[in-house]
Amino acid sequence: MAQLLTEAEIQEQAKVLSGWTVEDSKKLQITRTFKDFIQAIEFVNKLVEPAESAGHHPDIEISYNKVKITLTTHDAGGLTQTDFDVAQVISQIN
């Protein structure tokens, strides 16, 4: 099982993630807004390959042109290095 990050490690890593927030020290979240539903779905489809490659799948909520992504390591019960690594990859996707 992946090792949970400490609060200090979480805060340090969160500093380099533009637009992401830490929720309850257990989740990383970002909401992206697009022109319309089609662009939102195209973005979600771009998440498939990196998530599969990492073996780490985000929770995704879609509301018309908004996509909310939540990362956490469920079996560890909070944030691990993998969450921040996947967040970095997602941040690069347009």
C-alpha positions as CSV (number, residue, x, y, z in Angstrom):
1,M,0.0,0.0,0.0
2,A,1.2,3.5,-0.8
3,Q,2.4,5.6,2.2
4,L,0.3,8.6,3.3
5,L,2.0,12.0,3.0
6,T,2.4,14.1,6.1
7,E,0.6,17.4,6.4
8,A,3.8,19.3,5.7
9,E,4.5,17.2,2.6
10,I,1.0,17.8,1.4
11,Q,1.3,21.6,1.8
12,E,4.7,21.7,0.1
13,Q,3.6,19.7,-2.9
14,A,0.3,21.6,-3.2
15,K,2.3,24.9,-3.7
16,V,3.4,23.8,-7.1
17,L,-0.1,22.7,-8.4
18,S,-1.9,25.7,-9.9
19,G,-5.6,25.6,-9.5
20,W,-5.7,22.5,-7.2
21,T,-7.0,22.7,-3.6
22,V,-6.4,20.3,-0.7
23,E,-9.7,19.2,1.0
24,D,-9.5,17.9,4.5
25,S,-5.9,16.9,4.0
26,K,-7.3,13.8,2.2
27,K,-8.2,15.0,-1.3
28,L,-6.8,17.0,-4.2
29,Q,-9.5,18.8,-6.2
30,I,-9.7,21.0,-9.3
31,T,-12.7,22.2,-11.3
32,R,-12.1,23.0,-15.0
33,T,-14.5,25.0,-17.0
34,F,-14.9,24.6,-20.8
35,K,-16.9,26.3,-23.6
36,D,-19.5,23.6,-23.7
37,F,-20.4,20.0,-22.8
38,I,-18.6,18.6,-25.9
39,Q,-15.3,20.2,-24.8
40,A,-15.8,19.0,-21.3
41,I,-16.2,15.4,-22.4
42,E,-13.3,15.7,-24.8
43,F,-11.2,16.7,-21.8
44,V,-12.5,13.8,-19.7
45,N,-11.6,11.4,-22.5
46,K,-8.0,12.7,-22.4
47,L,-7.8,11.6,-18.8
48,V,-8.2,7.9,-19.6
49,E,-4.7,7.0,-20.9
50,P,-2.8,8.7,-18.1
51,A,-5.1,7.3,-15.4
52,E,-4.7,3.8,-16.8
53,S,-1.0,4.1,-17.2
54,A,-0.6,5.3,-13.6
55,G,-3.1,2.7,-12.3
56,H,-4.7,5.6,-10.4
57,H,-8.1,6.8,-11.4
58,P,-9.6,10.2,-10.4
59,D,-13.2,10.7,-9.3
60,I,-14.9,12.8,-12.0
61,E,-18.0,14.9,-11.8
62,I,-19.4,16.5,-15.0
63,S,-21.9,19.3,-15.0
64,Y,-22.5,20.6,-18.5
65,N,-19.2,22.6,-19.1
66,K,-17.6,22.0,-15.7
67,V,-15.4,19.0,-14.8
68,K,-14.5,18.4,-11.2
69,I,-11.6,16.1,-10.6
70,T,-10.9,14.6,-7.2
71,L,-7.7,12.6,-6.4
72,T,-7.2,10.5,-3.3
73,T,-5.7,7.1,-2.6
74,H,-8.7,5.3,-1.3
75,D,-7.0,2.2,0.0
76,A,-4.4,4.4,1.9
77,G,-7.1,6.7,3.3
78,G,-5.7,10.0,2.0
79,L,-3.1,11.6,-0.1
80,T,0.0,9.8,-1.4
81,Q,2.7,10.8,-3.8
82,T,0.7,9.1,-6.6
83,D,-2.1,11.7,-6.2
84,F,0.3,14.5,-6.7
85,D,2.0,12.8,-9.6
86,V,-1.3,12.2,-11.4
87,A,-2.4,15.8,-10.6
88,Q,0.8,17.1,-12.3
89,V,-0.1,15.1,-15.5
90,I,-3.7,16.2,-15.4
91,S,-2.6,19.8,-15.1
92,Q,-0.8,19.5,-18.5
93,I,-3.9,18.3,-20.3
94,N,-5.9,21.0,-22.3
